[in-house]
């Protein structure tokens, strides 16, 4: 690799705002090389709808990485199954979406890309097409290996999850000694490796209201969470908890914390998104590659309108570049 970083960007759901974000981003000079893994005709069509001038170039992986020039867009082509209409989901194109993610992941593993950044997909339409898909995090890990942990971050707050996209009725059973121990080790390791934090301080939420209130409101804290935390503290991890989630997200606790571990998706992420929606990034920890993503959905109603906000995508790219810089080669 050259000193210029090469970032692979997947546009996600073709009928959503992902393609818009790609062609909008291409309008400015960038310090890194941007490679969009997508259908070229889709990108050209979307640029025309947005009234943006763009010249497409086919990616040549044999050439050294060079900084992105405004008005150009380097594309690694992937064929669509059917033409795309803004805002209209089409299950026929689900295989295309998965293929873009696969190419980005394998390219990172092969050293072709330094990191991958993903725009939002529509999980429902992918499942409707017959693919078992619970999210980027799990899909990428199936290809790359590792122990995936979802963490969202916005300036002033990082929130990781023990369980990701699970029905609430399945959460308690999924919080096992092994899973919790693995997740905490991954967070500690990647905060050291990718974020250069020497002794990460991690706050851990309880699962139940008031962290179980000594077993009166649930026993997961007593039987699972507390024993795991105690064991990992003896191994040198700096962990506080389990703490009641309704008071953990206050300055008293957060001012000296490096990350918060929530037990399930809607325990921690509403707080983070309230704090920084549009300026947050989704990071997959525990992988052999660097992957970040935007914090928002496909926004089908905004596709082709020019109203899509690039803020989260820019933050996702900035975060990926910082993680590359921090990671020993």
C-alpha positions as CSV (number, residue, x, y, z in Angstrom):
1,X,0.0,0.0,0.0
2,X,1.1,3.6,-0.6
3,X,0.8,6.4,1.9
4,X,-2.5,7.4,0.3
5,X,-5.3,5.3,2.0
6,X,-7.8,3.5,-0.2
7,X,-11.4,3.4,1.1
8,X,-14.0,1.1,-0.3
9,X,-17.5,2.5,-0.1
10,X,-20.7,0.4,-0.6
11,X,-23.8,2.4,-1.4
12,X,-26.2,-0.1,0.2
13,X,-29.9,-0.2,-0.9
14,X,-29.9,1.1,-4.5
15,X,-33.3,2.7,-4.2
16,X,-32.3,4.7,-1.1
17,X,-29.9,7.6,-0.5
18,X,-26.7,5.6,-0.6
19,X,-26.0,6.3,-4.3
20,X,-26.8,10.0,-3.7
21,X,-24.2,10.2,-0.9
22,X,-21.6,8.6,-3.1
23,X,-22.0,11.1,-6.0
24,X,-22.3,14.0,-3.6
25,X,-19.1,13.1,-1.8
26,X,-17.4,12.8,-5.2
27,X,-17.9,16.5,-5.8
28,X,-14.9,17.4,-3.5
29,X,-11.2,16.7,-3.4
30,X,-10.3,14.1,-0.8
31,X,-7.0,13.1,0.7
32,X,-7.6,9.4,0.2
33,X,-8.7,7.3,-2.8
34,X,-12.4,6.6,-2.8
35,X,-13.5,3.4,-4.5
36,X,-17.3,3.0,-4.8
37,X,-18.4,-0.7,-5.3
38,X,-21.6,-0.3,-7.3
39,X,-23.4,-0.3,-10.6
40,X,-21.9,2.5,-12.7
41,X,-25.2,3.2,-14.6
42,X,-27.0,3.6,-11.2
43,X,-24.4,6.2,-10.1
44,X,-24.6,8.1,-13.4
45,X,-28.4,8.1,-13.3
46,X,-28.5,9.4,-9.7
47,X,-25.9,12.1,-10.5
48,X,-28.1,13.3,-13.4
49,X,-31.2,13.3,-11.1
50,X,-29.3,15.4,-8.6
51,X,-28.0,17.8,-11.3
52,X,-24.4,16.9,-10.5
53,X,-21.6,16.5,-13.0
54,X,-19.5,13.4,-12.7
55,X,-17.1,11.3,-14.7
56,X,-16.9,7.6,-13.9
57,X,-13.6,5.7,-14.0
58,X,-13.3,1.9,-13.6
59,X,-11.1,0.8,-10.7
60,X,-7.8,-0.6,-11.6
61,X,-6.3,-2.4,-8.6
62,X,-2.9,-2.6,-10.2
63,X,-2.3,1.1,-9.9
64,X,-1.0,2.9,-6.7
65,X,-3.7,4.7,-4.7
66,X,-4.0,8.4,-5.5
67,X,-6.1,11.1,-3.8
68,X,-9.7,11.5,-5.1
69,X,-10.2,14.4,-7.5
70,X,-13.5,16.4,-7.4
71,X,-15.9,15.6,-10.2
72,X,-14.6,12.0,-10.8
73,X,-15.7,8.8,-9.3
74,X,-13.7,5.5,-9.4
75,X,-16.0,2.5,-9.5
76,X,-15.6,-1.2,-9.0
77,X,-18.5,-2.4,-11.1
78,X,-21.3,-4.7,-9.9
79,X,-24.3,-5.6,-12.1
80,X,-27.8,-4.9,-11.0
81,X,-30.5,-7.4,-11.6
82,X,-33.1,-4.8,-12.6
83,X,-33.3,-1.1,-13.1
84,X,-33.7,1.1,-10.0
85,X,-36.5,3.6,-9.2
86,X,-35.8,6.0,-6.4
87,X,-37.7,5.1,-3.3
88,X,-39.1,1.8,-4.6
89,X,-37.6,-1.4,-3.0
90,X,-37.0,-4.3,-5.4
91,X,-36.1,-7.7,-3.9
92,X,-34.6,-8.7,-7.2
93,X,-31.6,-6.4,-6.5
94,X,-30.9,-7.9,-3.0
95,X,-28.2,-10.2,-4.4
96,X,-26.5,-7.1,-5.9
97,X,-26.5,-5.4,-2.5
98,X,-24.9,-8.5,-0.8
99,X,-22.3,-8.7,-3.7
100,X,-21.1,-5.2,-3.1
101,X,-20.5,-5.9,0.6
102,X,-18.8,-9.2,-0.2
103,X,-16.4,-7.5,-2.7
104,X,-15.5,-4.8,-0.2
105,X,-14.9,-7.3,2.6
106,X,-12.7,-9.6,0.5
107,X,-10.9,-6.6,-0.9
108,X,-10.0,-5.5,2.7
109,X,-8.9,-9.0,3.6
110,X,-6.7,-9.2,0.5
111,X,-5.1,-5.8,1.3
112,X,-6.6,-4.1,-1.8
113,X,-8.5,-1.6,0.5
114,X,-7.4,-0.2,3.8
115,X,-11.0,0.0,5.1
116,X,-14.6,-0.3,4.1
117,X,-17.4,2.1,4.7
118,X,-21.0,1.1,4.2
119,X,-24.1,3.0,3.4
120,X,-27.4,1.7,4.7
121,X,-29.1,-1.5,3.5
122,X,-32.8,-2.5,3.9
123,X,-32.7,-5.7,5.9
124,X,-36.4,-6.4,5.3
125,X,-36.2,-6.6,1.5
126,X,-33.0,-8.7,1.6
127,X,-34.8,-11.2,3.8
128,X,-37.9,-11.0,1.5
129,X,-35.6,-12.1,-1.3
130,X,-34.8,-15.3,0.5
131,X,-31.5,-14.4,2.1
132,X,-31.0,-14.9,5.9
133,X,-29.6,-11.4,6.7
134,X,-29.6,-9.8,10.1
135,X,-27.3,-6.9,9.3
136,X,-23.9,-5.8,7.9
137,X,-22.1,-6.7,11.2
138,X,-23.0,-10.4,11.1
139,X,-22.7,-10.7,7.3
140,X,-19.2,-9.2,7.1
141,X,-18.1,-11.4,10.0
142,X,-19.2,-14.5,8.2
143,X,-16.8,-13.6,5.4
144,X,-13.9,-12.2,7.4
145,X,-14.1,-14.2,10.6
146,X,-13.4,-12.6,14.0
147,X,-15.7,-11.8,16.9
148,X,-18.0,-9.0,15.7
149,X,-19.1,-6.4,18.2
150,X,-21.3,-3.4,17.1
151,X,-20.2,0.0,18.5
152,X,-21.7,3.3,17.7
153,X,-19.8,6.5,18.5
154,X,-20.5,10.2,18.4
155,X,-18.3,13.0,19.8
156,X,-18.4,12.4,23.6
157,X,-19.9,8.9,23.7
158,X,-19.2,5.4,22.5
159,X,-21.9,2.6,23.0
160,X,-21.2,-1.0,22.2
161,X,-23.8,-3.8,22.3
162,X,-23.8,-7.4,23.7
163,X,-26.8,-8.3,21.4
164,X,-27.6,-6.6,18.1
165,X,-30.7,-7.2,16.1
166,X,-32.7,-9.5,18.3
167,X,-36.4,-9.5,19.3
168,X,-36.6,-8.3,23.0
169,X,-38.0,-11.7,24.0
170,X,-34.7,-13.4,23.0
171,X,-32.2,-10.9,24.6
172,X,-31.9,-12.5,28.1
173,X,-31.2,-15.9,26.8
174,X,-28.5,-14.5,24.4
175,X,-26.6,-12.8,27.3
176,X,-24.4,-15.8,28.3
177,X,-21.2,-15.8,30.3
178,X,-19.3,-16.6,27.1
179,X,-20.9,-13.9,24.9
180,X,-20.4,-11.2,27.5
181,X,-16.8,-12.2,28.3
182,X,-16.0,-12.2,24.5
183,X,-17.6,-8.8,23.9
184,X,-15.8,-7.1,26.7
185,X,-12.5,-8.5,25.7
186,X,-13.0,-7.3,22.1
187,X,-14.0,-3.8,23.2
188,X,-11.0,-3.6,25.5
189,X,-8.6,-4.9,22.8
190,X,-9.9,-2.7,20.0
191,X,-10.0,0.5,22.1
192,X,-6.3,-0.1,22.7
193,X,-5.4,-1.2,19.2
194,X,-7.6,1.0,17.0
195,X,-8.2,4.0,19.2
196,X,-4.9,4.2,21.2
197,X,-6.5,4.2,24.6
198,X,-4.0,2.6,27.1
199,X,-6.4,1.5,29.8
200,X,-10.0,1.7,28.5
201,X,-12.6,2.4,31.2
202,X,-15.8,0.6,30.2
203,X,-19.2,1.1,31.9
204,X,-21.5,-1.9,31.8
205,X,-25.3,-1.6,31.9
206,X,-27.5,-4.0,33.8
207,X,-30.1,-5.8,31.8
208,X,-33.1,-5.2,34.1
209,X,-34.5,-2.0,35.6
210,X,-32.3,-0.7,38.5
211,X,-29.8,-3.4,37.4
212,X,-32.0,-6.0,38.9
213,X,-32.3,-4.4,42.3
214,X,-30.5,-7.3,44.1
215,X,-32.5,-9.9,42.3
216,X,-35.9,-8.5,42.9
217,X,-36.3,-7.3,39.3
218,X,-34.4,-10.1,37.6
219,X,-31.4,-12.3,38.3
220,X,-29.2,-11.9,35.1
221,X,-27.0,-9.3,36.9
222,X,-26.3,-11.7,39.8
223,X,-26.0,-14.9,37.8
224,X,-24.3,-13.7,34.6
225,X,-23.1,-10.1,34.5
226,X,-21.5,-9.6,37.9
227,X,-19.5,-12.9,37.7
228,X,-18.1,-12.1,34.3
229,X,-17.1,-8.5,35.3
230,X,-15.4,-9.8,38.4
231,X,-13.4,-12.4,36.5
232,X,-12.3,-9.9,33.8
233,X,-11.3,-7.3,36.5
234,X,-8.9,-9.9,37.8
235,X,-7.4,-10.0,34.3
236,X,-6.8,-6.3,34.3
237,X,-9.8,-4.9,32.5
238,X,-11.2,-1.6,33.9
239,X,-14.9,-2.3,34.2
240,X,-17.6,-0.6,36.2
241,X,-21.0,-2.1,36.7
242,X,-23.5,-3.5,36.2
243,X,-25.1,0.0,36.5
244,X,-28.8,0.9,36.0
245,X,-29.1,2.1,32.4
246,X,-31.5,4.9,33.4
247,X,-28.8,6.7,35.3
248,X,-25.6,5.5,33.7
249,X,-26.0,7.9,30.8
250,X,-25.3,11.0,32.9
251,X,-22.2,13.2,33.2
252,X,-21.4,11.7,36.6
253,X,-20.5,8.4,34.9
254,X,-19.8,9.4,31.3
255,X,-17.2,12.1,32.0
256,X,-14.5,9.6,32.7
257,X,-15.7,6.7,30.6
258,X,-14.2,5.5,27.3
259,X,-17.2,3.3,26.3
260,X,-20.5,2.1,27.5
261,X,-21.7,-1.5,27.0
262,X,-25.4,-1.9,26.6
263,X,-27.1,-5.3,26.8
264,X,-29.4,-4.8,23.8
265,X,-30.0,-2.5,20.8
266,X,-32.6,-0.1,22.2
267,X,-31.1,0.2,25.6
268,X,-28.1,2.2,24.5
269,X,-28.6,3.4,21.0
270,X,-31.5,5.8,21.5
271,X,-29.3,7.8,23.9
272,X,-26.4,8.0,21.5
273,X,-28.6,8.9,18.5
274,X,-30.4,11.6,20.5
275,X,-27.0,13.0,21.3
276,X,-25.5,12.9,17.8
277,X,-27.9,11.7,15.1
278,X,-26.4,12.5,11.7
279,X,-23.0,12.8,13.3
280,X,-22.5,9.3,14.5
281,X,-20.8,6.3,13.1
282,X,-21.3,2.6,13.4
283,X,-18.1,0.6,13.9
284,X,-17.7,-3.2,13.8
285,X,-15.1,-4.2,16.4
286,X,-13.5,-7.6,16.6
287,X,-12.8,-8.0,12.9
288,X,-9.5,-8.5,11.1
289,X,-10.5,-5.5,8.9
290,X,-11.7,-2.0,9.5
291,X,-15.3,-1.3,8.8
292,X,-17.4,1.7,9.7
293,X,-20.9,2.7,8.6
294,X,-23.4,5.6,8.7
295,X,-25.8,5.8,11.7
296,X,-29.0,6.2,9.6
297,X,-31.3,4.2,7.4
298,X,-32.0,4.1,3.7
299,X,-34.2,7.2,3.7
300,X,-36.1,6.0,0.6
301,X,-38.3,9.2,0.6
302,X,-35.1,11.3,0.1
303,X,-33.5,9.4,-2.7
304,X,-32.9,11.5,-5.7
305,X,-34.1,14.7,-4.0
306,X,-30.7,16.2,-3.1
307,X,-31.8,16.5,0.5
308,X,-29.6,13.6,1.9
309,X,-27.2,14.8,4.6
310,X,-23.6,13.6,4.2
311,X,-22.6,14.3,7.8
312,X,-22.7,10.7,9.1
313,X,-20.9,9.4,6.0
314,X,-18.1,11.9,6.4
315,X,-17.8,11.1,10.0
316,X,-17.7,7.3,9.2
317,X,-14.9,7.9,6.7
318,X,-12.9,10.2,9.1
319,X,-13.3,7.5,11.8
320,X,-12.0,4.8,9.4
321,X,-9.0,6.9,8.5
322,X,-8.2,7.5,12.1
323,X,-8.5,3.8,12.9
324,X,-6.1,3.0,10.0
325,X,-3.6,5.5,11.3
326,X,-3.8,4.0,14.8
327,X,-3.4,0.4,13.7
328,X,0.1,-1.0,13.6
329,X,1.0,-2.4,10.2
